[in-house]
């Protein structure tokens, strides 16, 4: 997401929350990108949930991670090693 300085002034708190949540937030002047908001390090949200952690950036998900399971996957997922 990119927005100009004028827009960012009134939405700064919201932009900080979005950047902490992992969204790319770029602030521009006259359409030219100036800065990117990024979290300093491990940050806790208002609810106490920690973003980041010891494994932050080290865990990679396969591209099909969110793909629906097949019927076979569903039938065999409850079996313990058999």
PDB file of N, CA, C and O in Angstrom:
ATOM      1  N   UNK A   1       0.849  -1.166   0.000  1.00  0.00           N
ATOM      2  CA  UNK A   1       0.000   0.000   0.000  1.00  0.00           C
ATOM      3  C   UNK A   1       0.894   1.227   0.000  1.00  0.00           C
ATOM      4  O   UNK A   1       1.867   1.304   0.750  1.00  0.00           O
ATOM      5  N   UNK A   2       0.553   2.181  -0.847  1.00  0.00           N
ATOM      6  CA  UNK A   2       1.301   3.439  -0.892  1.00  0.00           C
ATOM      7  C   UNK A   2       0.317   4.598  -0.777  1.00  0.00           C
ATOM      8  O   UNK A   2      -0.741   4.591  -1.406  1.00  0.00           O
ATOM      9  N   UNK A   3       0.675   5.589   0.030  1.00  0.00           N
ATOM     10  CA  UNK A   3      -0.141   6.787   0.129  1.00  0.00           C
ATOM     11  C   UNK A   3       0.759   7.989   0.364  1.00  0.00           C
ATOM     12  O   UNK A   3       1.894   7.855   0.821  1.00  0.00           O
ATOM     13  N   UNK A   4       0.239   9.151   0.047  1.00  0.00           N
ATOM     14  CA  UNK A   4       1.016  10.375   0.191  1.00  0.00           C
ATOM     15  C   UNK A   4       1.057  10.851   1.640  1.00  0.00           C
ATOM     16  O   UNK A   4       0.232  10.446   2.459  1.00  0.00           O
ATOM     17  N   UNK A   5       2.017  11.708   1.946  1.00  0.00           N
ATOM     18  CA  UNK A   5       2.245  12.214   3.299  1.00  0.00           C
ATOM     19  C   UNK A   5       0.961  12.794   3.884  1.00  0.00           C
ATOM     20  O   UNK A   5       0.628  12.513   5.036  1.00  0.00           O
ATOM     21  N   UNK A   6       0.253  13.579   3.127  1.00  0.00           N
ATOM     22  CA  UNK A   6      -0.971  14.226   3.611  1.00  0.00           C
ATOM     23  C   UNK A   6      -1.964  13.180   4.110  1.00  0.00           C
ATOM     24  O   UNK A   6      -2.560  13.346   5.174  1.00  0.00           O
ATOM     25  N   UNK A   7      -2.147  12.088   3.334  1.00  0.00           N
ATOM     26  CA  UNK A   7      -3.077  11.023   3.733  1.00  0.00           C
ATOM     27  C   UNK A   7      -2.539  10.261   4.944  1.00  0.00           C
ATOM     28  O   UNK A   7      -3.306   9.864   5.821  1.00  0.00           O
ATOM     29  N   UNK A   8      -1.231  10.058   4.991  1.00  0.00           N
ATOM     30  CA  UNK A   8      -0.622   9.275   6.067  1.00  0.00           C
ATOM     31  C   UNK A   8      -0.734   9.974   7.418  1.00  0.00           C
ATOM     32  O   UNK A   8      -0.833   9.313   8.452  1.00  0.00           O
ATOM     33  N   UNK A   9      -0.718  11.306   7.417  1.00  0.00           N
ATOM     34  CA  UNK A   9      -0.789  12.042   8.688  1.00  0.00           C
ATOM     35  C   UNK A   9      -2.035  11.678   9.481  1.00  0.00           C
ATOM     36  O   UNK A   9      -1.971  11.466  10.692  1.00  0.00           O
ATOM     37  N   UNK A  10      -3.148  11.607   8.804  1.00  0.00           N
ATOM     38  CA  UNK A  10      -4.398  11.353   9.521  1.00  0.00           C
ATOM     39  C   UNK A  10      -4.629   9.866   9.782  1.00  0.00           C
ATOM     40  O   UNK A  10      -5.531   9.509  10.540  1.00  0.00           O
ATOM     41  N   UNK A  11      -3.832   8.998   9.168  1.00  0.00           N
ATOM     42  CA  UNK A  11      -4.045   7.563   9.329  1.00  0.00           C
ATOM     43  C   UNK A  11      -2.844   6.857   9.944  1.00  0.00           C
ATOM     44  O   UNK A  11      -2.720   5.638   9.828  1.00  0.00           O
ATOM     45  N   UNK A  12      -1.957   7.606  10.596  1.00  0.00           N
ATOM     46  CA  UNK A  12      -0.700   7.029  11.070  1.00  0.00           C
ATOM     47  C   UNK A  12      -0.890   5.830  11.995  1.00  0.00           C
ATOM     48  O   UNK A  12      -0.225   4.809  11.818  1.00  0.00           O
ATOM     49  N   UNK A  13      -1.774   5.933  12.965  1.00  0.00           N
ATOM     50  CA  UNK A  13      -1.979   4.832  13.902  1.00  0.00           C
ATOM     51  C   UNK A  13      -2.406   3.565  13.164  1.00  0.00           C
ATOM     52  O   UNK A  13      -1.897   2.479  13.442  1.00  0.00           O
ATOM     53  N   UNK A  14      -3.323   3.704  12.242  1.00  0.00           N
ATOM     54  CA  UNK A  14      -3.792   2.567  11.441  1.00  0.00           C
ATOM     55  C   UNK A  14      -2.664   2.014  10.572  1.00  0.00           C
ATOM     56  O   UNK A  14      -2.539   0.799  10.421  1.00  0.00           O
ATOM     57  N   UNK A  15      -1.852   2.885  10.007  1.00  0.00           N
ATOM     58  CA  UNK A  15      -0.739   2.445   9.166  1.00  0.00           C
ATOM     59  C   UNK A  15       0.298   1.678   9.973  1.00  0.00           C
ATOM     60  O   UNK A  15       0.867   0.701   9.486  1.00  0.00           O
ATOM     61  N   UNK A  16       0.547   2.113  11.204  1.00  0.00           N
ATOM     62  CA  UNK A  16       1.477   1.395  12.072  1.00  0.00           C
ATOM     63  C   UNK A  16       0.969  -0.015  12.363  1.00  0.00           C
ATOM     64  O   UNK A  16       1.737  -0.976  12.306  1.00  0.00           O
ATOM     65  N   UNK A  17      -0.319  -0.143  12.672  1.00  0.00           N
ATOM     66  CA  UNK A  17      -0.902  -1.461  12.931  1.00  0.00           C
ATOM     67  C   UNK A  17      -0.775  -2.363  11.706  1.00  0.00           C
ATOM     68  O   UNK A  17      -0.476  -3.550  11.832  1.00  0.00           O
ATOM     69  N   UNK A  18      -1.002  -1.801  10.536  1.00  0.00           N
ATOM     70  CA  UNK A  18      -0.919  -2.592   9.306  1.00  0.00           C
ATOM     71  C   UNK A  18       0.516  -3.033   9.030  1.00  0.00           C
ATOM     72  O   UNK A  18       0.748  -4.163   8.601  1.00  0.00           O
ATOM     73  N   UNK A  19       1.475  -2.148   9.274  1.00  0.00           N
ATOM     74  CA  UNK A  19       2.880  -2.502   9.069  1.00  0.00           C
ATOM     75  C   UNK A  19       3.308  -3.589  10.050  1.00  0.00           C
ATOM     76  O   UNK A  19       4.026  -4.515   9.673  1.00  0.00           O
ATOM     77  N   UNK A  20       2.875  -3.486  11.298  1.00  0.00           N
ATOM     78  CA  UNK A  20       3.201  -4.496  12.303  1.00  0.00           C
ATOM     79  C   UNK A  20       2.610  -5.846  11.916  1.00  0.00           C
ATOM     80  O   UNK A  20       3.206  -6.891  12.181  1.00  0.00           O
ATOM     81  N   UNK A  21       1.444  -5.821  11.291  1.00  0.00           N
ATOM     82  CA  UNK A  21       0.787  -7.059  10.866  1.00  0.00           C
ATOM     83  C   UNK A  21       1.440  -7.658   9.627  1.00  0.00           C
ATOM     84  O   UNK A  21       1.056  -8.743   9.191  1.00  0.00           O
ATOM     85  N   UNK A  22       2.429  -6.962   9.051  1.00  0.00           N
ATOM     86  CA  UNK A  22       3.164  -7.519   7.915  1.00  0.00           C
ATOM     87  C   UNK A  22       2.864  -6.896   6.573  1.00  0.00           C
ATOM     88  O   UNK A  22       3.473  -7.272   5.572  1.00  0.00           O
ATOM     89  N   UNK A  23       1.944  -5.956   6.525  1.00  0.00           N
ATOM     90  CA  UNK A  23       1.623  -5.305   5.250  1.00  0.00           C
ATOM     91  C   UNK A  23       2.718  -4.296   4.892  1.00  0.00           C
ATOM     92  O   UNK A  23       3.268  -3.629   5.769  1.00  0.00           O
ATOM     93  N   UNK A  24       3.025  -4.191   3.613  1.00  0.00           N
ATOM     94  CA  UNK A  24       3.993  -3.210   3.152  1.00  0.00           C
ATOM     95  C   UNK A  24       3.304  -1.852   3.077  1.00  0.00           C
ATOM     96  O   UNK A  24       2.315  -1.687   2.362  1.00  0.00           O
ATOM     97  N   UNK A  25       3.831  -0.884   3.817  1.00  0.00           N
ATOM     98  CA  UNK A  25       3.257   0.465   3.841  1.00  0.00           C
ATOM     99  C   UNK A  25       4.343   1.438   3.391  1.00  0.00           C
ATOM    100  O   UNK A  25       5.388   1.562   4.029  1.00  0.00           O
ATOM    101  N   UNK A  26       4.077   2.126   2.281  1.00  0.00           N
ATOM    102  CA  UNK A  26       5.027   3.085   1.718  1.00  0.00           C
ATOM    103  C   UNK A  26       4.395   4.462   1.757  1.00  0.00           C
ATOM    104  O   UNK A  26       3.247   4.639   1.348  1.00  0.00           O
ATOM    105  N   UNK A  27       5.156   5.451   2.257  1.00  0.00           N
ATOM    106  CA  UNK A  27       4.686   6.833   2.280  1.00  0.00           C
ATOM    107  C   UNK A  27       5.449   7.594   1.204  1.00  0.00           C
ATOM    108  O   UNK A  27       6.673   7.507   1.102  1.00  0.00           O
ATOM    109  N   UNK A  28       4.692   8.342   0.403  1.00  0.00           N
ATOM    110  CA  UNK A  28       5.271   9.033  -0.748  1.00  0.00           C
ATOM    111  C   UNK A  28       4.983  10.531  -0.666  1.00  0.00           C
ATOM    112  O   UNK A  28       4.105  10.974   0.073  1.00  0.00           O
ATOM    113  N   UNK A  29       5.741  11.291  -1.439  1.00  0.00           N
ATOM    114  CA  UNK A  29       5.483  12.719  -1.607  1.00  0.00           C
ATOM    115  C   UNK A  29       5.342  12.957  -3.111  1.00  0.00           C
ATOM    116  O   UNK A  29       6.242  12.642  -3.890  1.00  0.00           O
ATOM    117  N   UNK A  30       4.208  13.514  -3.498  1.00  0.00           N
ATOM    118  CA  UNK A  30       3.910  13.761  -4.915  1.00  0.00           C
ATOM    119  C   UNK A  30       4.064  12.489  -5.741  1.00  0.00           C
ATOM    120  O   UNK A  30       4.524  12.528  -6.882  1.00  0.00           O
ATOM    121  N   UNK A  31       3.672  11.356  -5.147  1.00  0.00           N
ATOM    122  CA  UNK A  31       3.724  10.092  -5.866  1.00  0.00           C
ATOM    123  C   UNK A  31       5.075   9.398  -5.861  1.00  0.00           C
ATOM    124  O   UNK A  31       5.187   8.271  -6.343  1.00  0.00           O
ATOM    125  N   UNK A  32       6.106  10.046  -5.325  1.00  0.00           N
ATOM    126  CA  UNK A  32       7.451   9.454  -5.266  1.00  0.00           C
ATOM    127  C   UNK A  32       7.651   8.791  -3.896  1.00  0.00           C
ATOM    128  O   UNK A  32       7.600   9.476  -2.875  1.00  0.00           O
ATOM    129  N   UNK A  33       7.878   7.479  -3.858  1.00  0.00           N
ATOM    130  CA  UNK A  33       8.078   6.793  -2.578  1.00  0.00           C
ATOM    131  C   UNK A  33       9.243   7.386  -1.794  1.00  0.00           C
ATOM    132  O   UNK A  33      10.323   7.614  -2.340  1.00  0.00           O
ATOM    133  N   UNK A  34       9.007   7.634  -0.497  1.00  0.00           N
ATOM    134  CA  UNK A  34      10.045   8.194   0.383  1.00  0.00           C
ATOM    135  C   UNK A  34      10.509   7.196   1.430  1.00  0.00           C
ATOM    136  O   UNK A  34      11.708   6.976   1.603  1.00  0.00           O
ATOM    137  N   UNK A  35       9.545   6.589   2.132  1.00  0.00           N
ATOM    138  CA  UNK A  35       9.883   5.698   3.240  1.00  0.00           C
ATOM    139  C   UNK A  35       8.957   4.493   3.250  1.00  0.00           C
ATOM    140  O   UNK A  35       7.863   4.514   2.686  1.00  0.00           O
ATOM    141  N   UNK A  36       9.435   3.429   3.917  1.00  0.00           N
ATOM    142  CA  UNK A  36       8.632   2.227   4.129  1.00  0.00           C
ATOM    143  C   UNK A  36       8.546   2.007   5.631  1.00  0.00           C
ATOM    144  O   UNK A  36       9.560   2.027   6.327  1.00  0.00           O
ATOM    145  N   UNK A  37       7.333   1.797   6.126  1.00  0.00           N
ATOM    146  CA  UNK A  37       7.148   1.506   7.549  1.00  0.00           C
ATOM    147  C   UNK A  37       7.389   0.022   7.784  1.00  0.00           C
ATOM    148  O   UNK A  37       6.772  -0.825   7.138  1.00  0.00           O
ATOM    149  N   UNK A  38       8.287  -0.287   8.707  1.00  0.00           N
ATOM    150  CA  UNK A  38       8.562  -1.673   9.073  1.00  0.00           C
ATOM    151  C   UNK A  38       8.691  -1.762  10.586  1.00  0.00           C
ATOM    152  O   UNK A  38       9.141  -0.813  11.229  1.00  0.00           O
ATOM    153  N   UNK A  39       8.297  -2.897  11.159  1.00  0.00           N
ATOM    154  CA  UNK A  39       8.448  -3.065  12.601  1.00  0.00           C
ATOM    155  C   UNK A  39       9.926  -3.085  12.996  1.00  0.00           C
ATOM    156  O   UNK A  39      10.767  -3.569  12.238  1.00  0.00           O
ATOM    157  N   UNK A  40      10.239  -2.566  14.171  1.00  0.00           N
ATOM    158  CA  UNK A  40      11.610  -2.537  14.662  1.00  0.00           C
ATOM    159  C   UNK A  40      12.078  -3.940  15.025  1.00  0.00           C
ATOM    160  O   UNK A  40      13.224  -4.296  14.751  1.00  0.00           O
ATOM    161  N   UNK A  41      11.229  -4.727  15.625  1.00  0.00           N
ATOM    162  CA  UNK A  41      11.575  -6.078  16.050  1.00  0.00           C
ATOM    163  C   UNK A  41      10.326  -6.779  16.490  1.00  0.00           C
ATOM    164  O   UNK A  41       9.245  -6.535  15.955  1.00  0.00           O
ATOM    165  N   UNK A  42      10.463  -7.642  17.452  1.00  0.00           N
ATOM    166  CA  UNK A  42       9.301  -8.340  17.972  1.00  0.00           C
ATOM    167  C   UNK A  42       8.391  -7.332  18.661  1.00  0.00           C
ATOM    168  O   UNK A  42       8.809  -6.612  19.567  1.00  0.00           O
ATOM    169  N   UNK A  43       7.153  -7.296  18.219  1.00  0.00           N
ATOM    170  CA  UNK A  43       6.191  -6.323  18.731  1.00  0.00           C
ATOM    171  C   UNK A  43       4.967  -7.069  19.225  1.00  0.00           C
ATOM    172  O   UNK A  43       4.502  -8.003  18.571  1.00  0.00           O
ATOM    173  N   UNK A  44       4.448  -6.673  20.355  1.00  0.00           N
ATOM    174  CA  UNK A  44       3.222  -7.274  20.858  1.00  0.00           C
ATOM    175  C   UNK A  44       2.046  -6.392  20.462  1.00  0.00           C
ATOM    176  O   UNK A  44       2.113  -5.164  20.528  1.00  0.00           O
ATOM    177  N   UNK A  45       0.983  -7.043  20.056  1.00  0.00           N
ATOM    178  CA  UNK A  45      -0.218  -6.308  19.712  1.00  0.00           C
ATOM    179  C   UNK A  45      -0.968  -5.922  20.983  1.00  0.00           C
ATOM    180  O   UNK A  45      -0.576  -6.310  22.084  1.00  0.00           O
ATOM    181  N   UNK A  46      -2.035  -5.166  20.829  1.00  0.00           N
ATOM    182  CA  UNK A  46      -2.839  -4.764  21.980  1.00  0.00           C
ATOM    183  C   UNK A  46      -3.420  -5.970  22.709  1.00  0.00           C
ATOM    184  O   UNK A  46      -3.658  -5.919  23.916  1.00  0.00           O
ATOM    185  N   UNK A  47      -3.651  -7.066  21.965  1.00  0.00           N
ATOM    186  CA  UNK A  47      -4.229  -8.262  22.580  1.00  0.00           C
ATOM    187  C   UNK A  47      -3.184  -9.123  23.267  1.00  0.00           C
ATOM    188  O   UNK A  47      -3.530 -10.092  23.944  1.00  0.00           O
ATOM    189  N   UNK A  48      -1.888  -8.779  23.100  1.00  0.00           N
ATOM    190  CA  UNK A  48      -0.834  -9.556  23.737  1.00  0.00           C
ATOM    191  C   UNK A  48      -0.222 -10.609  22.834  1.00  0.00           C
ATOM    192  O   UNK A  48       0.725 -11.288  23.232  1.00  0.00           O
ATOM    193  N   UNK A  49      -0.752 -10.758  21.606  1.00  0.00           N
ATOM    194  CA  UNK A  49      -0.207 -11.722  20.660  1.00  0.00           C
ATOM    195  C   UNK A  49       1.137 -11.207  20.169  1.00  0.00           C
ATOM    196  O   UNK A  49       1.256 -10.039  19.800  1.00  0.00           O
ATOM    197  N   UNK A  50       2.148 -12.066  20.162  1.00  0.00           N
ATOM    198  CA  UNK A  50       3.476 -11.658  19.730  1.00  0.00           C
ATOM    199  C   UNK A  50       3.652 -11.909  18.248  1.00  0.00           C
ATOM    200  O   UNK A  50       3.363 -13.000  17.757  1.00  0.00           O
ATOM    201  N   UNK A  51       4.122 -10.906  17.539  1.00  0.00           N
ATOM    202  CA  UNK A  51       4.439 -11.038  16.125  1.00  0.00           C
ATOM    203  C   UNK A  51       5.929 -11.336  16.022  1.00  0.00           C
ATOM    204  O   UNK A  51       6.728 -10.730  16.735  1.00  0.00           O
ATOM    205  N   UNK A  52       6.302 -12.233  15.172  1.00  0.00           N
ATOM    206  CA  UNK A  52       7.716 -12.546  15.019  1.00  0.00           C
ATOM    207  C   UNK A  52       8.060 -13.766  15.827  1.00  0.00           C
ATOM    208  O   UNK A  52       7.484 -14.831  15.604  1.00  0.00           O
ATOM    209  N   UNK A  53       8.966 -13.650  16.745  1.00  0.00           N
ATOM    210  CA  UNK A  53       9.382 -14.771  17.560  1.00  0.00           C
ATOM    211  C   UNK A  53      10.711 -15.318  17.102  1.00  0.00           C
ATOM    212  O   UNK A  53      11.314 -14.801  16.161  1.00  0.00           O
ATOM    213  N   UNK A  54      11.167 -16.359  17.761  1.00  0.00           N
ATOM    214  CA  UNK A  54      12.488 -16.928  17.497  1.00  0.00           C
ATOM    215  C   UNK A  54      12.609 -17.495  16.094  1.00  0.00           C
ATOM    216  O   UNK A  54      13.703 -17.513  15.530  1.00  0.00           O
ATOM    217  N   UNK A  55      11.506 -17.958  15.518  1.00  0.00           N
ATOM    218  CA  UNK A  55      11.550 -18.559  14.190  1.00  0.00           C
ATOM    219  C   UNK A  55      11.046 -17.618  13.095  1.00  0.00           C
ATOM    220  O   UNK A  55      10.813 -18.061  11.971  1.00  0.00           O
ATOM    221  N   UNK A  56      10.876 -16.347  13.397  1.00  0.00           N
ATOM    222  CA  UNK A  56      10.369 -15.391  12.406  1.00  0.00           C
ATOM    223  C   UNK A  56      11.268 -15.388  11.180  1.00  0.00           C
ATOM    224  O   UNK A  56      12.483 -15.223  11.290  1.00  0.00           O
ATOM    225  N   UNK A  57      10.668 -15.570  10.020  1.00  0.00           N
ATOM    226  CA  UNK A  57      11.405 -15.553   8.766  1.00  0.00           C
ATOM    227  C   UNK A  57      12.137 -16.838   8.452  1.00  0.00           C
ATOM    228  O   UNK A  57      12.754 -16.942   7.392  1.00  0.00           O
ATOM    229  N   UNK A  58      12.092 -17.829   9.344  1.00  0.00           N
ATOM    230  CA  UNK A  58      12.810 -19.083   9.121  1.00  0.00           C
ATOM    231  C   UNK A  58      11.897 -20.206   8.656  1.00  0.00           C
ATOM    232  O   UNK A  58      12.373 -21.225   8.156  1.00  0.00           O
ATOM    233  N   UNK A  59      10.607 -20.030   8.813  1.00  0.00           N
ATOM    234  CA  UNK A  59       9.656 -21.068   8.417  1.00  0.00           C
ATOM    235  C   UNK A  59       9.089 -20.701   7.051  1.00  0.00           C
ATOM    236  O   UNK A  59       8.562 -19.606   6.854  1.00  0.00           O
ATOM    237  N   UNK A  60       9.204 -21.631   6.120  1.00  0.00           N
ATOM    238  CA  UNK A  60       8.680 -21.421   4.769  1.00  0.00           C
ATOM    239  C   UNK A  60       7.554 -22.421   4.526  1.00  0.00           C
ATOM    240  O   UNK A  60       7.702 -23.610   4.807  1.00  0.00           O
ATOM    241  N   UNK A  61       6.444 -21.943   4.010  1.00  0.00           N
ATOM    242  CA  UNK A  61       5.323 -22.806   3.687  1.00  0.00           C
ATOM    243  C   UNK A  61       5.379 -23.172   2.211  1.00  0.00           C
ATOM    244  O   UNK A  61       5.771 -22.360   1.373  1.00  0.00           O
ATOM    245  N   UNK A  62       4.986 -24.396   1.904  1.00  0.00           N
ATOM    246  CA  UNK A  62       4.908 -24.811   0.502  1.00  0.00           C
ATOM    247  C   UNK A  62       3.820 -23.992  -0.175  1.00  0.00           C
ATOM    248  O   UNK A  62       2.897 -23.506   0.478  1.00  0.00           O
ATOM    249  N   UNK A  63       3.937 -23.842  -1.497  1.00  0.00           N
ATOM    250  CA  UNK A  63       2.959 -23.038  -2.233  1.00  0.00           C
ATOM    251  C   UNK A  63       1.554 -23.596  -2.111  1.00  0.00           C
ATOM    252  O   UNK A  63       0.587 -22.834  -2.145  1.00  0.00           O
ATOM    253  N   UNK A  64       1.416 -24.911  -1.969  1.00  0.00           N
ATOM    254  CA  UNK A  64       0.090 -25.522  -1.888  1.00  0.00           C
ATOM    255  C   UNK A  64      -0.412 -25.666  -0.445  1.00  0.00           C
ATOM    256  O   UNK A  64      -1.370 -26.399  -0.202  1.00  0.00           O
ATOM    257  N   UNK A  65       0.208 -24.992   0.496  1.00  0.00           N
ATOM    258  CA  UNK A  65      -0.150 -25.133   1.909  1.00  0.00           C
ATOM    259  C   UNK A  65      -1.638 -24.870   2.153  1.00  0.00           C
ATOM    260  O   UNK A  65      -2.270 -25.577   2.938  1.00  0.00           O
ATOM    261  N   UNK A  66      -2.194 -23.873   1.494  1.00  0.00           N
ATOM    262  CA  UNK A  66      -3.591 -23.509   1.718  1.00  0.00           C
ATOM    263  C   UNK A  66      -4.549 -24.182   0.736  1.00  0.00           C
ATOM    264  O   UNK A  66      -5.744 -23.886   0.729  1.00  0.00           O
ATOM    265  N   UNK A  67      -4.032 -25.075  -0.081  1.00  0.00           N
ATOM    266  CA  UNK A  67      -4.889 -25.786  -1.036  1.00  0.00           C
ATOM    267  C   UNK A  67      -5.835 -26.705  -0.267  1.00  0.00           C
ATOM    268  O   UNK A  67      -5.476 -27.220   0.792  1.00  0.00           O
ATOM    269  N   UNK A  68      -7.039 -26.912  -0.794  1.00  0.00           N
ATOM    270  CA  UNK A  68      -7.989 -27.798  -0.109  1.00  0.00           C
ATOM    271  C   UNK A  68      -7.435 -29.223  -0.029  1.00  0.00           C
ATOM    272  O   UNK A  68      -6.715 -29.666  -0.924  1.00  0.00           O
ATOM    273  N   UNK A  69      -7.772 -29.925   1.032  1.00  0.00           N
ATOM    274  CA  UNK A  69      -7.372 -31.317   1.173  1.00  0.00           C
ATOM    275  C   UNK A  69      -8.213 -32.191   0.256  1.00  0.00           C
ATOM    276  O   UNK A  69      -9.376 -31.889  -0.011  1.00  0.00           O
ATOM    277  N   UNK A  70      -7.619 -33.271  -0.221  1.00  0.00           N
ATOM    278  CA  UNK A  70      -8.363 -34.228  -1.034  1.00  0.00           C
ATOM    279  C   UNK A  70      -9.171 -35.127  -0.120  1.00  0.00           C
ATOM    280  O   UNK A  70      -8.949 -35.140   1.091  1.00  0.00           O
ATOM    281  N   UNK A  71     -10.111 -35.885  -0.686  1.00  0.00           N
ATOM    282  CA  UNK A  71     -10.889 -36.831   0.118  1.00  0.00           C
ATOM    283  C   UNK A  71      -9.966 -37.853   0.764  1.00  0.00           C
ATOM    284  O   UNK A  71     -10.177 -38.235   1.915  1.00  0.00           O
ATOM    285  N   UNK A  72      -8.938 -38.304   0.032  1.00  0.00           N
ATOM    286  CA  UNK A  72      -7.992 -39.275   0.579  1.00  0.00           C
ATOM    287  C   UNK A  72      -7.234 -38.699   1.778  1.00  0.00           C
ATOM    288  O   UNK A  72      -7.024 -39.388   2.776  1.00  0.00           O
ATOM    289  N   UNK A  73      -6.824 -37.422   1.673  1.00  0.00           N
ATOM    290  CA  UNK A  73      -6.142 -36.765   2.801  1.00  0.00           C
ATOM    291  C   UNK A  73      -7.038 -36.755   4.035  1.00  0.00           C
ATOM    292  O   UNK A  73      -6.577 -37.010   5.148  1.00  0.00           O
ATOM    293  N   UNK A  74      -8.297 -36.465   3.835  1.00  0.00           N
ATOM    294  CA  UNK A  74      -9.230 -36.388   4.951  1.00  0.00           C
ATOM    295  C   UNK A  74      -9.482 -37.752   5.582  1.00  0.00           C
ATOM    296  O   UNK A  74      -9.635 -37.859   6.798  1.00  0.00           O
ATOM    297  N   UNK A  75      -9.525 -38.799   4.749  1.00  0.00           N
ATOM    298  CA  UNK A  75      -9.785 -40.148   5.273  1.00  0.00           C
ATOM    299  C   UNK A  75      -8.587 -40.707   6.032  1.00  0.00           C
ATOM    300  O   UNK A  75      -8.764 -41.465   6.986  1.00  0.00           O
ATOM    301  N   UNK A  76      -7.373 -40.346   5.624  1.00  0.00           N
ATOM    302  CA  UNK A  76      -6.193 -40.927   6.273  1.00  0.00           C
ATOM    303  C   UNK A  76      -5.635 -40.054   7.380  1.00  0.00           C
ATOM    304  O   UNK A  76      -4.763 -40.505   8.123  1.00  0.00           O
ATOM    305  N   UNK A  77      -6.102 -38.828   7.519  1.00  0.00           N
ATOM    306  CA  UNK A  77      -5.511 -37.920   8.505  1.00  0.00           C
ATOM    307  C   UNK A  77      -5.803 -38.337   9.941  1.00  0.00           C
ATOM    308  O   UNK A  77      -5.052 -37.958  10.839  1.00  0.00           O
ATOM    309  N   UNK A  78      -6.847 -39.090  10.191  1.00  0.00           N
ATOM    310  CA  UNK A  78      -7.189 -39.489  11.550  1.00  0.00           C
ATOM    311  C   UNK A  78      -6.503 -40.763  12.000  1.00  0.00           C
ATOM    312  O   UNK A  78      -6.580 -41.117  13.176  1.00  0.00           O
ATOM    313  N   UNK A  79      -5.839 -41.455  11.104  1.00  0.00           N
ATOM    314  CA  UNK A  79      -5.170 -42.713  11.440  1.00  0.00           C
ATOM    315  C   UNK A  79      -3.801 -42.444  12.025  1.00  0.00           C
ATOM    316  O   UNK A  79      -3.094 -41.553  11.554  1.00  0.00           O
ATOM    317  N   UNK A  80      -3.420 -43.178  13.016  1.00  0.00           N
ATOM    318  CA  UNK A  80      -2.123 -42.976  13.666  1.00  0.00           C
ATOM    319  C   UNK A  80      -1.130 -44.011  13.164  1.00  0.00           C
ATOM    320  O   UNK A  80      -0.995 -45.089  13.741  1.00  0.00           O
ATOM    321  N   UNK A  81      -0.427 -43.666  12.064  1.00  0.00           N
ATOM    322  CA  UNK A  81       0.664 -44.487  11.573  1.00  0.00           C
ATOM    323  C   UNK A  81       0.253 -45.808  10.955  1.00  0.00           C
ATOM    324  O   UNK A  81       1.119 -46.655  10.736  1.00  0.00           O
ATOM    325  N   UNK A  82      -0.998 -46.031  10.666  1.00  0.00           N
ATOM    326  CA  UNK A  82      -1.421 -47.294  10.055  1.00  0.00           C
ATOM    327  C   UNK A  82      -1.805 -47.096   8.624  1.00  0.00           C
ATOM    328  O   UNK A  82      -2.187 -48.052   7.949  1.00  0.00           O
TER     329      UNK A  82
END
